[in-house]
Amino acid sequence: MYESNFQLVQREIASVYNPKTTTFTGNKYFYKKPKQAVLILIDSDEPIEVETNYNLLDQTFDIDGKEKTLKLLPNKILKVTFDDRVFVSKNGKFYESIEENSDFSLLADTFLEAYIPDYQPGIQEKPDPRYRKNNSVFLYYNDRFTYIERRKNFLISMFSNAKSKEINNFYKKNKISPRDDNELKMLFVEFFEFL
């Protein structure tokens, strides 16, 4: 089954993956190893099952074949569904879906961020850069992306001033953390109409 799906993917919705030549410490993939996923294509009602993993460095989905690795083309795919997460394609790029409904989408742009570990100059050699997983959250509404800062004051300021007291009370009552995707989703679902 996977061999025939690999041939279909190679022919229709992927291109050969040419990896970037960057040295780093750590895993460049979202999951430790490839997982089962269902691809929903833009121009087909027939879902395709594949084993894939999200490459955080190149921000693409990789599918390992016997001889080559393929990367999925975001302009051919509507969404990639894993058992625990959903990624959607918008404007030629993949985003992790936090919430998607008929009014709006909350999307996370997940990527690898380079940083230099702490060291003492003059005593220790400068270490090689390390990478860590990070994400930026966007509100996708009326075909536009709006960057969301993960700060309480910023989030409250996104909504109508008339509702700021009510939103602040909701924030305190539910102990909303701007870093928690599920709690962020709860805030936007509750107060979306006041954006």
C-alpha angles and dihedrals in degrees: 000000000000093000092058090044090050090054091049092047091048092050101041117019111020144056132208111281116235106189122222113249099238124136117216143149118249140027118317093198131087092230127038090243136005115287138202112272139173118225119210108200126213095229101034138062091206112095118217124217116217140158108241145146132209112249104216094192096056096023094230138110114256124207115193116220129183094263106015145017119242128205120212117241111234093208090064099044129071097189145344113218123200124179091260105025144029126215120196132196118234127167093350097310138092121243131181108245114231094169131354124180138143093278105044147340129232107208133183121211100210118197146147116268121203120224136167112236117235115276138157111252113228092020102054131033116252105265124230114264117270128208131225132184114257136163142200120212124224135187109222107202131151090001091301132111119225118190113231119210112213094233127113096229093048092049093049091047090057091069132065115293089229089063098043094101092049091046091048090052091048088049092054096039093052094035091232115200114201088214094059112086095203093052091046088052091051091054094050095044091051098046105023094119090062097058 
